[in-house]
Amino acid sequence: MAPAATTSTRQTIERGWADLEPPSPPQPRPADSYEARLARAKTLRQKFPLLRPFVTICSSTTRDLCPDSSTCTNVHFVRALRPHTEVSLGDCSYLNTCHRHECRYVHWVLEDPLDAPPLNTPLQVEAPTGDDDEPLPPQWINADLRSLDISVLGKFDVVVADPPWAIHQELPYGTLTDDEMMRMPVGEMQDEGGLLFLWVTGRAMELGRECLKAWGYERIDELVWIKTNQLQGLIRTGRTGHWLNHSKEHCLVAVRKSTTDPSAPPRLPAWFNKGLDTQVLLAEVRQTSRKPDELYDMIERIVGGRAKGRKVELFGRTHNLRRGWWTLGNQLGDRDQVFEADIVSRITARYPERSLALLDPKTLAPARST
């Protein structure tokens, strides 16, 4: 028999918000043909393109090595030579992830795309179909998630979490113990059918799965981020990993189970656009612990657009702020930014000391009361 405290905690997690009506069951989407799914995928990709413009990098790497250097319309790499650089030493093994300003090895940067020869024919892009509501500017709350009453924020359709797992290495931020992670009330942020994207480290692979069970989720898939360096090669610097160099990271994809019948199989919501993306993200490494922007683009296609659904990232930092998203974390500065009136009223009632003001999404200034 489980201890009383554990049983009580588990019941609290499974029960969810007692003061709200139970959610209506999601309606299943009719089975689509392959042609219908393909057409929907093309429409979504055209309607919601990447926020970062796509730049094709020449496979030859540099113009010196490119056989068509005078006419190649792709972008190439150029050496970033500094006064203390010694070219004879060759390339730095860390490339753009090198943190030593005095490093004497050669580093590289992308050339200005405007330096590339112009395209012979303009790129034709099919006009997007339909109109999408304008997403709100980024919203965030700077707080310690261990003590924040998340019920004031309402429910979310999608939750992304990159927890500060305790990986027994020196990190530029604080970490949470395994027990603290298990006690996080993530499940209370979503109704049945809500999607959770949980980043896990090598040591936290199994712990992440245990957290999903404790929070009331069932894993339905998994993403793999293949890390590349500045020259599009595989990361193999030896900075992470006790046994093998870590060149990838994993993100568990889970769906919130029923709070009334946890044994029932999870039901995906009607808005879930299946079959649009793959399980593999191939993206360059940037700041410490920063994840690929491609994940957010994928999620926005899944929910049907940037302004669709309520989306939140847990343990976020300033580089995670994004239009149409909420971000929660303790490294977001000395002020909060909220544009939803009902959220402002609930936060103000729960935390009067925060002096939170409702902001106008167009001017980012305090909204006028009517």
Sequence and secondary structure as in RCSB ss.txt:
>XXXX:A:sequence
MAPAATTSTRQTIERGWADLEPPSPPQPRPADSYEARLARAKTLRQKFPLLRPFVTICSSTTRDLCPDSSTCTNV
HFVRALRPHTEVSLGDCSYLNTCHRHECRYVHWVLEDPLDAPPLNTPLQVEAPTGDDDEPLPPQWINADLRSLDI
SVLGKFDVVVADPPWAIHQELPYGTLTDDEMMRMPVGEMQDEGGLLFLWVTGRAMELGRECLKAWGYERIDELVW
IKTNQLQGLIRTGRTGHWLNHSKEHCLVAVRKSTTDPSAPPRLPAWFNKGLDTQVLLAEVRQTSRKPDELYDMIE
RIVGGRAKGRKVELFGRTHNLRRGWWTLGNQLGDRDQVFEADIVSRITARYPERSLALLDPKTLAPARST
>XXXX:A:secstr
   HHHHHHHHHHHH  TTS             HHHHHHHHHHHHHHS  SS    B TT STTT TTTTT  SB
 EEEE  TT  GGG B TTGGG   TT  SBEEEE  GGGS   SS        S        EEEES TTT  G
GGG   SEEEE   B  SS  SS  B HHHHHT  GGGG  TT EEEEEE STTHHHHHHHHHHHTEEEEEEEEE
EEE TTS B   SSS SSS   EEEEEEEEE  SS TTS     TT  TTSS SEEEEE  STT   THHHHHHH
HHHTSTTSS EEEET BGGG  TTEEEEESBS S  B   HHHHHHHHHH GGG    B TTT SB    
